[in-house]
């Protein structure tokens, strides 16, 4: 799932990337737990995605 999100991000498909990354965080948080390395990786991926998103992207809720 993270690889597909990365592909979407690289193609500029910000909304799709964010949706997958949020889903990955939710899934790993439910499974292994919030302090598990996989969960932390998913959270880091999402944080990076939000940091590099262009202004007025889906991340800030102004478009979609």
Residue pairs with C-beta under 8 A, 6 or more apart in sequence:
1 20
1 23
1 24
1 27
2 20
2 21
2 24
2 41
2 42
2 45
4 20
5 16
5 17
5 18
5 20
5 21
5 24
5 45
5 49
6 17
6 45
8 14
8 16
8 17
8 20
9 17
9 49
9 52
14 49
14 53
14 54
14 57
14 58
14 59
15 57
15 58
15 64
17 49
18 46
18 49
18 50
18 53
18 58
18 59
21 42
21 45
21 46
21 49
22 46
24 42
24 45
24 46
25 39
25 42
25 43
25 46
27 42
28 36
28 38
28 39
28 42
29 39
29 42
31 38
32 38
32 39
33 39
49 59
50 59
53 59
53 60
56 62
56 63
57 63
58 64
